[in-house]
Amino acid sequence: MINEIEKYRALGDLTRFRIARILLKAGKELCVCEIEDILKIHQYNASKHLNLLKRSGLVEERKEGRLRMYKIKDNNKFNQYLIKSIISLESQSDNGLKNDFMNLKKRLTLRKDNKVVVTR
């Protein structure tokens, strides 16, 4: 039960909720640099929020060279229910959150052969 409460707490922050939404919408792993670019936040903040989501069990991390790749963890029923609830809120989101999806689409077009391109 404590683990489930930590997942709710993790999603209770708007930035972490936005990260979860774009990870779900992407349907693939995203690099920290892509997440910071999509949400227009600093790398430190993106990493801090991703670490909390990872510790709560909602997100998993994989290293690819120097990059850290993240995706939503849908390995259990509770996470699957949370994912469904996040997806159900898509149609009710305001314009600020809809911009995240536009930014995601733009950012994914920068990939070369489906590989992350780091931009600065």
Secondary structure, DSSP 8 states (H G I E B T S, - for coil): -HHHHHHHHHHTSHHHHHHHHHHHHH-S-EEHHHHHHHHT--HHHHHHHHHHHHHHTSEEEEEETTEEEEEE---SHHHHHHHHHHHHTGGG--HHHHHHHHHHHHHHTT-BTTB-----
